[in-house]
């Protein structure tokens, strides 16, 4: 999992709105990065899909990760996702690309 996380930090964290100009995370100790917290579930979600459709990967993300997130309601709604404030949801297409690239090495 460390290899995936390292690659994501190099390719995705540098463009994240929660990072500074040098790509360093600006999240406080009271906040958490959904990617770091769920990297094993994220990789499992990506590996569960064999498709060219982004929607299929997003559905897997919701099935593997979002269902256990404290921000997800029983009805499957998420205010963070709806307000485009979930970094994992916002950058997931990039994360998929990075995970696939790591696997091709």
CNS distance restraints for C-alpha pairs under 8 A (distance, minus, plus):
assign (resid   1 and name CA) (resid   5 and name CA) 6.23 0.50 0.50
assign (resid   1 and name CA) (resid  39 and name CA) 6.86 0.50 0.50
assign (resid   1 and name CA) (resid  40 and name CA) 6.66 0.50 0.50
assign (resid   2 and name CA) (resid   6 and name CA) 5.98 0.50 0.50
assign (resid   3 and name CA) (resid   7 and name CA) 6.25 0.50 0.50
assign (resid   3 and name CA) (resid 102 and name CA) 7.59 0.50 0.50
assign (resid   4 and name CA) (resid   8 and name CA) 6.12 0.50 0.50
assign (resid   4 and name CA) (resid  39 and name CA) 7.93 0.50 0.50
assign (resid   4 and name CA) (resid  98 and name CA) 7.57 0.50 0.50
assign (resid   4 and name CA) (resid  99 and name CA) 6.09 0.50 0.50
assign (resid   4 and name CA) (resid 102 and name CA) 6.69 0.50 0.50
assign (resid   5 and name CA) (resid   9 and name CA) 6.10 0.50 0.50
assign (resid   5 and name CA) (resid  36 and name CA) 7.12 0.50 0.50
assign (resid   5 and name CA) (resid  39 and name CA) 7.11 0.50 0.50
assign (resid   6 and name CA) (resid  10 and name CA) 6.32 0.50 0.50
assign (resid   7 and name CA) (resid  11 and name CA) 6.15 0.50 0.50
assign (resid   7 and name CA) (resid  98 and name CA) 6.58 0.50 0.50
assign (resid   7 and name CA) (resid  99 and name CA) 7.87 0.50 0.50
assign (resid   7 and name CA) (resid 102 and name CA) 7.44 0.50 0.50
assign (resid   8 and name CA) (resid  12 and name CA) 5.16 0.50 0.50
assign (resid   8 and name CA) (resid  13 and name CA) 6.51 0.50 0.50
assign (resid   8 and name CA) (resid  95 and name CA) 6.43 0.50 0.50
assign (resid   8 and name CA) (resid  98 and name CA) 6.26 0.50 0.50
assign (resid   8 and name CA) (resid  99 and name CA) 7.76 0.50 0.50
assign (resid   9 and name CA) (resid  13 and name CA) 4.67 0.50 0.50
assign (resid   9 and name CA) (resid  14 and name CA) 6.80 0.50 0.50
assign (resid  10 and name CA) (resid  14 and name CA) 6.38 0.50 0.50
assign (resid  11 and name CA) (resid  15 and name CA) 7.52 0.50 0.50
assign (resid  11 and name CA) (resid  98 and name CA) 7.30 0.50 0.50
assign (resid  12 and name CA) (resid  16 and name CA) 6.35 0.50 0.50
assign (resid  12 and name CA) (resid  91 and name CA) 7.20 0.50 0.50
assign (resid  12 and name CA) (resid  94 and name CA) 6.66 0.50 0.50
assign (resid  12 and name CA) (resid  95 and name CA) 6.85 0.50 0.50
assign (resid  13 and name CA) (resid  19 and name CA) 6.71 0.50 0.50
assign (resid  13 and name CA) (resid  23 and name CA) 6.11 0.50 0.50
assign (resid  13 and name CA) (resid  24 and name CA) 7.58 0.50 0.50
assign (resid  13 and name CA) (resid  25 and name CA) 7.34 0.50 0.50
assign (resid  14 and name CA) (resid  19 and name CA) 6.58 0.50 0.50
assign (resid  14 and name CA) (resid  20 and name CA) 7.99 0.50 0.50
assign (resid  14 and name CA) (resid  21 and name CA) 7.92 0.50 0.50
assign (resid  14 and name CA) (resid  22 and name CA) 7.10 0.50 0.50
assign (resid  14 and name CA) (resid  23 and name CA) 4.01 0.50 0.50
assign (resid  14 and name CA) (resid  24 and name CA) 7.21 0.50 0.50
assign (resid  15 and name CA) (resid  19 and name CA) 7.29 0.50 0.50
assign (resid  15 and name CA) (resid  23 and name CA) 7.03 0.50 0.50
assign (resid  16 and name CA) (resid  23 and name CA) 7.76 0.50 0.50
assign (resid  16 and name CA) (resid  87 and name CA) 7.45 0.50 0.50
assign (resid  16 and name CA) (resid  91 and name CA) 7.85 0.50 0.50
assign (resid  18 and name CA) (resid  25 and name CA) 5.88 0.50 0.50
assign (resid  18 and name CA) (resid  26 and name CA) 5.46 0.50 0.50
assign (resid  18 and name CA) (resid  27 and name CA) 6.30 0.50 0.50
assign (resid  19 and name CA) (resid  23 and name CA) 5.15 0.50 0.50
assign (resid  19 and name CA) (resid  24 and name CA) 5.08 0.50 0.50
assign (resid  19 and name CA) (resid  25 and name CA) 4.23 0.50 0.50
assign (resid  19 and name CA) (resid  26 and name CA) 5.13 0.50 0.50
assign (resid  19 and name CA) (resid  27 and name CA) 7.73 0.50 0.50
assign (resid  20 and name CA) (resid  24 and name CA) 5.44 0.50 0.50
assign (resid  20 and name CA) (resid  25 and name CA) 6.50 0.50 0.50
assign (resid  20 and name CA) (resid  26 and name CA) 6.44 0.50 0.50
assign (resid  27 and name CA) (resid  31 and name CA) 5.85 0.50 0.50
assign (resid  27 and name CA) (resid  32 and name CA) 6.98 0.50 0.50
assign (resid  27 and name CA) (resid  33 and name CA) 7.68 0.50 0.50
assign (resid  28 and name CA) (resid  32 and name CA) 7.71 0.50 0.50
assign (resid  32 and name CA) (resid  36 and name CA) 8.00 0.50 0.50
assign (resid  32 and name CA) (resid  37 and name CA) 7.31 0.50 0.50
assign (resid  33 and name CA) (resid  37 and name CA) 6.16 0.50 0.50
assign (resid  33 and name CA) (resid  87 and name CA) 7.87 0.50 0.50
assign (resid  34 and name CA) (resid  38 and name CA) 5.91 0.50 0.50
assign (resid  34 and name CA) (resid  87 and name CA) 7.17 0.50 0.50
assign (resid  34 and name CA) (resid  88 and name CA) 6.01 0.50 0.50
assign (resid  35 and name CA) (resid  39 and name CA) 5.48 0.50 0.50
assign (resid  35 and name CA) (resid  42 and name CA) 7.58 0.50 0.50
assign (resid  35 and name CA) (resid  88 and name CA) 6.05 0.50 0.50
assign (resid  38 and name CA) (resid  42 and name CA) 6.05 0.50 0.50
assign (resid  38 and name CA) (resid  65 and name CA) 7.04 0.50 0.50
assign (resid  39 and name CA) (resid  43 and name CA) 6.14 0.50 0.50
assign (resid  40 and name CA) (resid  44 and name CA) 6.26 0.50 0.50
assign (resid  41 and name CA) (resid  45 and name CA) 6.05 0.50 0.50
assign (resid  41 and name CA) (resid  64 and name CA) 5.98 0.50 0.50
assign (resid  41 and name CA) (resid  65 and name CA) 6.03 0.50 0.50
assign (resid  42 and name CA) (resid  46 and name CA) 6.26 0.50 0.50
assign (resid  42 and name CA) (resid  61 and name CA) 6.67 0.50 0.50
assign (resid  42 and name CA) (resid  64 and name CA) 7.18 0.50 0.50
assign (resid  42 and name CA) (resid  65 and name CA) 6.77 0.50 0.50
assign (resid  43 and name CA) (resid  47 and name CA) 6.07 0.50 0.50
assign (resid  43 and name CA) (resid  99 and name CA) 7.14 0.50 0.50
assign (resid  44 and name CA) (resid  48 and name CA) 6.11 0.50 0.50
assign (resid  44 and name CA) (resid  64 and name CA) 7.55 0.50 0.50
assign (resid  45 and name CA) (resid  49 and name CA) 6.99 0.50 0.50
assign (resid  45 and name CA) (resid  57 and name CA) 7.27 0.50 0.50
assign (resid  45 and name CA) (resid  60 and name CA) 5.18 0.50 0.50
assign (resid  45 and name CA) (resid  61 and name CA) 5.64 0.50 0.50
assign (resid  45 and name CA) (resid  63 and name CA) 7.77 0.50 0.50
assign (resid  45 and name CA) (resid  64 and name CA) 5.76 0.50 0.50
assign (resid  45 and name CA) (resid  65 and name CA) 7.87 0.50 0.50
assign (resid  46 and name CA) (resid  57 and name CA) 6.34 0.50 0.50
assign (resid  46 and name CA) (resid  60 and name CA) 7.11 0.50 0.50
assign (resid  46 and name CA) (resid  61 and name CA) 7.60 0.50 0.50
assign (resid  46 and name CA) (resid  96 and name CA) 6.44 0.50 0.50
assign (resid  46 and name CA) (resid  99 and name CA) 7.72 0.50 0.50
assign (resid  48 and name CA) (resid  60 and name CA) 7.23 0.50 0.50
assign (resid  49 and name CA) (resid  56 and name CA) 6.90 0.50 0.50
assign (resid  49 and name CA) (resid  57 and name CA) 6.33 0.50 0.50
assign (resid  49 and name CA) (resid  60 and name CA) 7.25 0.50 0.50
assign (resid  51 and name CA) (resid  56 and name CA) 6.84 0.50 0.50
assign (resid  51 and name CA) (resid  57 and name CA) 7.88 0.50 0.50
assign (resid  53 and name CA) (resid  57 and name CA) 7.13 0.50 0.50
assign (resid  54 and name CA) (resid  58 and name CA) 6.31 0.50 0.50
assign (resid  54 and name CA) (resid  93 and name CA) 6.85 0.50 0.50
assign (resid  55 and name CA) (resid  59 and name CA) 6.10 0.50 0.50
assign (resid  56 and name CA) (resid  60 and name CA) 6.34 0.50 0.50
assign (resid  57 and name CA) (resid  61 and name CA) 6.18 0.50 0.50
assign (resid  57 and name CA) (resid  96 and name CA) 7.85 0.50 0.50
assign (resid  58 and name CA) (resid  62 and name CA) 6.31 0.50 0.50
assign (resid  58 and name CA) (resid  89 and name CA) 7.84 0.50 0.50
assign (resid  58 and name CA) (resid  92 and name CA) 7.47 0.50 0.50
assign (resid  59 and name CA) (resid  63 and name CA) 6.21 0.50 0.50
assign (resid  60 and name CA) (resid  64 and name CA) 5.95 0.50 0.50
assign (resid  61 and name CA) (resid  65 and name CA) 5.51 0.50 0.50
assign (resid  61 and name CA) (resid  66 and name CA) 6.59 0.50 0.50
assign (resid  62 and name CA) (resid  66 and name CA) 4.53 0.50 0.50
assign (resid  62 and name CA) (resid  67 and name CA) 6.20 0.50 0.50
assign (resid  63 and name CA) (resid  67 and name CA) 5.98 0.50 0.50
assign (resid  64 and name CA) (resid  68 and name CA) 7.80 0.50 0.50
assign (resid  65 and name CA) (resid  69 and name CA) 6.63 0.50 0.50
assign (resid  66 and name CA) (resid  72 and name CA) 6.24 0.50 0.50
assign (resid  67 and name CA) (resid  72 and name CA) 6.39 0.50 0.50
assign (resid  67 and name CA) (resid  76 and name CA) 7.44 0.50 0.50
assign (resid  68 and name CA) (resid  72 and name CA) 7.37 0.50 0.50
assign (resid  71 and name CA) (resid  78 and name CA) 5.71 0.50 0.50
assign (resid  71 and name CA) (resid  79 and name CA) 7.10 0.50 0.50
assign (resid  71 and name CA) (resid  80 and name CA) 7.12 0.50 0.50
assign (resid  72 and name CA) (resid  76 and name CA) 5.84 0.50 0.50
assign (resid  72 and name CA) (resid  77 and name CA) 5.61 0.50 0.50
assign (resid  72 and name CA) (resid  78 and name CA) 4.76 0.50 0.50
assign (resid  72 and name CA) (resid  79 and name CA) 7.86 0.50 0.50
assign (resid  73 and name CA) (resid  77 and name CA) 5.26 0.50 0.50
assign (resid  73 and name CA) (resid  78 and name CA) 6.35 0.50 0.50
assign (resid  77 and name CA) (resid  82 and name CA) 7.90 0.50 0.50
assign (resid  78 and name CA) (resid  82 and name CA) 6.05 0.50 0.50
assign (resid  79 and name CA) (resid  83 and name CA) 5.98 0.50 0.50
assign (resid  80 and name CA) (resid  84 and name CA) 6.07 0.50 0.50
assign (resid  80 and name CA) (resid  85 and name CA) 4.73 0.50 0.50
assign (resid  80 and name CA) (resid  86 and name CA) 5.15 0.50 0.50
assign (resid  81 and name CA) (resid  85 and name CA) 5.81 0.50 0.50
assign (resid  81 and name CA) (resid  86 and name CA) 5.12 0.50 0.50
assign (resid  81 and name CA) (resid  89 and name CA) 6.56 0.50 0.50
assign (resid  81 and name CA) (resid  90 and name CA) 7.93 0.50 0.50
assign (resid  84 and name CA) (resid  89 and name CA) 7.70 0.50 0.50
assign (resid  84 and name CA) (resid  90 and name CA) 6.43 0.50 0.50
assign (resid  85 and name CA) (resid  90 and name CA) 7.45 0.50 0.50
assign (resid  86 and name CA) (resid  90 and name CA) 6.03 0.50 0.50
assign (resid  87 and name CA) (resid  91 and name CA) 5.95 0.50 0.50
assign (resid  87 and name CA) (resid  92 and name CA) 8.00 0.50 0.50
assign (resid  88 and name CA) (resid  92 and name CA) 5.56 0.50 0.50
assign (resid  91 and name CA) (resid  95 and name CA) 6.24 0.50 0.50
assign (resid  92 and name CA) (resid  96 and name CA) 6.09 0.50 0.50
assign (resid  93 and name CA) (resid  97 and name CA) 6.43 0.50 0.50
assign (resid  94 and name CA) (resid  98 and name CA) 6.30 0.50 0.50
assign (resid  95 and name CA) (resid  99 and name CA) 6.16 0.50 0.50
assign (resid  96 and name CA) (resid 100 and name CA) 6.14 0.50 0.50
assign (resid  97 and name CA) (resid 101 and name CA) 6.10 0.50 0.50
assign (resid  98 and name CA) (resid 102 and name CA) 6.20 0.50 0.50
assign (resid  99 and name CA) (resid 103 and name CA) 6.31 0.50 0.50
assign (resid 100 and name CA) (resid 104 and name CA) 6.34 0.50 0.50
assign (resid 101 and name CA) (resid 105 and name CA) 6.63 0.50 0.50
